[in-house]
């Protein structure tokens, strides 16, 4: 599907209702979400994750969910080099195999630029925006910001492993590096994403 600058602006406006795309970890990226859960980055590219996201979308009353790579930049990198945006919409009726195929899809003469390989920052959100996911490869995690208690309950009762930020840090799921900067990042992540809800 060919996309242009207007499509990019429309998608960013939609996503901007729940995520501040100018911010990144360890800063707060969510627009007022009261509860947070953490999942491991590598799980994002699995069939189990698709079923998890689909189930959350259904709890939220949404018929579809969107995925967008935010870094490398969707417009200046992907649109300029491949004539398309790193963006996909999935129906709650889709099968996980479609998700796996799309995240592994070559955007054009460059298999290394498939979403699964060339996504340093990614966002996933349902049409209802009652939850949003923001993942950063460098930290090896994705955080789900939940805006409604039934979403938090659905995350906590799902078989896909999720953690409170304090648990993720304790289990060393979050990649922080070492030294003083790692200590500062840890404090900021706890301050910004430590809400239990």
N, C-alpha and C positions, 0 to 999 in steps of 0.2 A: 504494500500500500504506500503510495507516494504521499509525503507530508511536507508542509511548508511552515514558514514563520508564523502564520496565523494559527495553524494547528498547535504549534509549540506554545504560543501565548494562551490559547484556550486551555490546554492541559495544565500549564503552570498556574493559571487562575483557579482551576478546579482544585489542584493539589494544595495551593496556597491557603485554602480555607482550613487546612488541618496541620500543615507543615510550613515552617519558615525555611524556604529553600536557600536562603543566604547563610543560615547557621549550620554548624556541624558539631559533632561530638568533640569535646565533652559539654559544649553549650546545650541549652534547652532548644530543641528544634520544633517541639509540638506547640500548637496554639491552644493552651489551656487544658490539656488532657489531665484528668485526675488520677489515673492509674497506669502503671507501666509494668511490662513483663519483657524479659530478655530471652532471645533464642540464639543459637549458634549460627554464624554466617553460612557455613557449609550446608546447613539444613535447608536454606532458601532454595536450593537448586534440586530438591528431591520431590518425588511423587508424594511422600508423606506431607511435605510442606504444602503442596497444592491442596490436598484434601483438608488440611488444617485451615488454610486461608478461605477455602470454599465454605467450610462449615461456619467460620466466623462471619462471612458475608451473609450466609443464610440466617444466622441468628440476628444479624443486623437488618434483615428484611431487604437485602440488596440482591439484584439479579445478576450483577457482574462486579468484577474487580479489575483494577488497572495496575500496571507495573510500568515504572519509568526509571531509567538510569539517569542519575543527576550528575555523575562524574565518571568518565569524561563528560564534558558539557554536551548536552543533547543536540544543541543547535550548532555551535562552532566546531564540534568534532564530528558527530554522527551525521547530521544533516548536510554539512559541507562536504564530507568525504564519501557518503553513501547515498545521499538523496532521500534519507528517511530518518525518522527519530527512533531511539531505543525505547519504544513504547508498545505495550500490548494490552488488549482488553480480553478478559476471560469471562465467559458465562459460568454461572454456578452449575449449569448443565454440562459443561465441558468435562472431558476425561483428563486425568493427570498426564496421560501420554501427550496430549496437545501442549500442555504447559512445558514439558520436558523438550519437546520438539522446538518450540518457539524460543526458549531461552538458550538453546544450542544452535539456533539458526544463524547461518553466515549472512551478514548484512550486505554482502556484495564483494566477492573476490578476496575476502579476508576472514577465514574461519576463526582466527585469533580475536576478532572483534565481536564475536557472538556475546550476547548479554552475560552468559555464565562466566566467560573469560575476561571480558573487558567492562567490568562494572565495579568501580571503587566505592560508589555511593548509590543506593537504590531506594526507591519508595514504592510501597504497595498499599492500595487503599480501595475500599468498596465504594459504590455509588453513594451510600448513605453517609459516609465519612464518620461513622460512629467509632471507628478505629482507624489508625494509620500505622504503617510499619516504616521505619527508617533504619537502613542497614549501612554499616561502614566496614569495608573489607579490612582496613588497617587495624581496627579494634577487634575484628573477627566476631562481631555480634550484630544483631538487629534488635531494635527496641520497638515494641508495639505500644503505642499510646492509645489507651481505651477511654472513650468518652462516656460509656454507659456501663453500669454494674453487670448487666447480663453478659456483656462481652468479656469482662474480667473473669466471670464465673465460667464461661465457655472455654477460655484459654486455660484456666486452672484445672478444668476437668478433662481436657483433651489429652490423648496419649502422646502427642508431640511434646518433648521436654521443653519446659520454659521455666524461667527463674525470676526471682526478685533481683534487683541490681546488686544488693548486698551479697546474695548467694552466688551470683555470677562472678563477682569479684573474688569472693572467698574460694570458689572452686577453680579460679584462674581461667575461666572461660573467656574473659575479656583480656585482650592483648594490650598491655600498657607500656611495654618496654621496661626500662629501668631508670633509676636515678630520681632526682628531685621532680622532674617533669611528670614522671609516672605517679608519684605521690599526689601532685596537684591534680592530675587528671582523675585519679581515684576519688578524691574529695569532691570534685565538680560533678562527676557522674553520680555519686551518691546524693549530692544536694539536688541535682536536676531530675534524677530518675528513681529516687528512693521511695517515692510515694507508693503505698501498698494498695489502696482503694478496696 
